[in-house]
Amino acid sequence: MTPHMQAGEALVRAGIISASALEKALARQKESGKGLGAVLAELGVLKEEHWIEAISKAFCLKTVSNITAYNFPPELLALIPAEFAAERLVFPLKEKDGMLAVAISDPFDTDTLEILAGKTSLKIVPFLARRADIEGAIEAKYPESTGAPAGPKVLVVDDSQAIASIIRGVLQKEGYRVSVGHDGLEGLKLAVAEKPDLIITDTVMPRLDGFGLLRALKGNPDTARIPLILLTAKSGAEEEQRALEAGFLDFLPKPVQPTRVVSRVKQALEKAPESPQR
């Protein structure tokens, strides 16, 4: 049973909606891909405010409103790029003790929550909010939404959190927007969802190694043009030749040196063919 079905049945048991209304809403939700709450509102079965109230009580979820009234530091907003926030209707509220509280209109959107956990390496705590409140906060708080220039997107895929954090910190200081995946499959999922301008991937990782990630991306027309840099502890001409012949744009040896990372990323973006976001 899907989370949306569980939520719908909880509403039926509480007498908030009828079983026939739920059946119709679930069919529409499956076709549209929208959250169940949004579909119920579109059908006129349940107002969004009543959906939030009912679901928060049924599943012990916290709620948030009037988000634009609060101030949010740039480093918090940087955890969720504006484009991703607008596409997924999610907004960062607070980071503390390894947790990130986010406002979201559909708390059962596990795909978005999993991506955020992978991007930030934090435990995601969802707060229910109206779509209009989230959209207003994104428009008011993100520099990108006001037309300010945004740096290229870089996806870092490495099972070492320490190395990934170093690279992310170095690149963010240079103005890049950085996401992090901690294994090959997570990196593949992020690449498909975000279509970054450049990917830096480790060689040896759980579930899918760097070469497997490369092949998967090149085999998908939507990601085939994204350039990749291979990050590896095996430095040498033979390893570099293998990487370049496989299709990597460049080669970055370990241990990671911040100045070299910045230099290679700049060079890669300059000589790469046109990527999905440019």
Stockholm file with secondary structure:
# STOCKHOLM 1.0

chainA/1-278         MTPHMQAGEALVRAGIISASALEKALARQKESGKGLGAVLAELGVLKEEHWIEAISKAFCLKTVSNITAYNFPPELLALIPAEFAAERLVFPLKEKDGMLAVAISDPFDTDTLEILAGKTSLKIVPFLARRADIEGAIEAKYPESTGAPAGPKVLVVDDSQAIASIIRGVLQKEGYRVSVGHDGLEGLKLAVAEKPDLIITDTVMPRLDGFGLLRALKGNPDTARIPLILLTAKSGAEEEQRALEAGFLDFLPKPVQPTRVVSRVKQALEKAPESPQR
#=GR chainA/1-278 SS CCHHHHHHHHHHHTTSSCHHHHHHHHHHHHHHCCCHHHHHHHTTSSCHHHHHHHHHHHHTCEECCCGGGSCCCHHHHTTSCHHHHHHHTEEEEEEETTEEEEEESCTTCHHHHHHHHHHHSSEEEEEECCHHHHHHHHHHHCGGGGTCCCCCEEEEECSCHHHHHHHHHHHHHTTCEEEEESSHHHHHHHHHHHCCSEEEEESSCSSSCHHHHHHHHHTSTTTTTCCEEEEESCCSHHHHHHHHHHTCSEEEESSCCHHHHHHHHHHHHHHSCCCTTC
#=GC SS_cons         CCHHHHHHHHHHHTTSSCHHHHHHHHHHHHHHCCCHHHHHHHTTSSCHHHHHHHHHHHHTCEECCCGGGSCCCHHHHTTSCHHHHHHHTEEEEEEETTEEEEEESCTTCHHHHHHHHHHHSSEEEEEECCHHHHHHHHHHHCGGGGTCCCCCEEEEECSCHHHHHHHHHHHHHTTCEEEEESSHHHHHHHHHHHCCSEEEEESSCSSSCHHHHHHHHHTSTTTTTCCEEEEESCCSHHHHHHHHHHTCSEEEESSCCHHHHHHHHHHHHHHSCCCTTC
//
